[in-house]
Amino acid sequence: MEIPDIAIKRLESNMTSASKVVLVAGGTGGLGRAVSLAFLKEDARVAVTYRKQEEFDILKDLADGKSSLLGGQIVDVTDETEVDEPSK
């Protein structure tokens, strides 16, 4: 899934990415993956939540040498106890 050009232009105009840390819930699939990759492209540090390790591994492979800026944690957002856990 691609992010529309207008969204990328807004993203670029509103940030100096090297100073940004971004949390993308569901950051490994569909729109979340596209958002994660867009922020990585701009050198932001990106933390993602995801449900399947293989999806996170694919995101790391797509990060084009910027996987050192990427971190993640498995979280099932339908489970309230798991949602509370990353913040502790």
N, C-alpha and C positions, 0 to 999 in steps of 0.2 A: 504494500500500500504506500502510495506516495503522498507527501504533504503538499497541498497546493502552494504555488509560488508566493501568493499573497501572505500566507501564514509564515513562510520562511522569511520573507522580507520584514514582517513585523517582528519576528523572533530576532533577526539580525540587528534591527534598529533599536531594540529595547534591551540589549545586553552587551556587556563585554564579557564574553564567555569564560575567559581564563579566570575570572573572579567568581564564577557561579558554580553552585552545587545544586543539582536538580534531582528530585525524587519523582520517578515515573511509576505509578501503580499500574501493574499489568504491562510492564515495559518491554516484554519480549514478543508480543504477538500483534499483528495488524497495525493499527494506528499507534499503539504504544511503542512498537519497534521502530516505526518511522520517526516518532518524536525523539526517542532515545538516540537514534543514529544522527538526527539533525543536531542535537545538542553536542554529541561527541564530535561531529564535524567542526563545530565551533569551539572545540577545546574545553567545553564545560566538563566538570566532574559529574558523572551520572550514576545514581543509585536506582536500581529497579527492583520491584517485587515481581515474582513470577510463580507459576505453579509446577512447571516441569523443567528439570535440569537440562534436558536436551534443547529446549527453547533458549535458555540462557547461553548454552554453548554455541548455538547458531548465532546469537547476537554478538558474542565475543568474536566469532569468526568474521562477521560482517563489519566489525569496528575499524577495519583498515589501519591496523597498527596503533589504535588508540585504546586498546582493551585495558591498558593500565589506568585509564580514567574511569573505568566501569566497575561497579560493584553491585552485588545483588543478594537477595534473600528470598527463599521460598516462603510464600505467604498465601494462604487460602482466605480471601477477603470475605467469604461466606461464614467463616469461623471467627467469632468475636475475640476469642482468646488469642488467636494467631495475629489478628490485626493489632491488638494491644502490645504484643511481644516486641516488634521491631523498635518501638519507641523507648524501651527499657534498656 
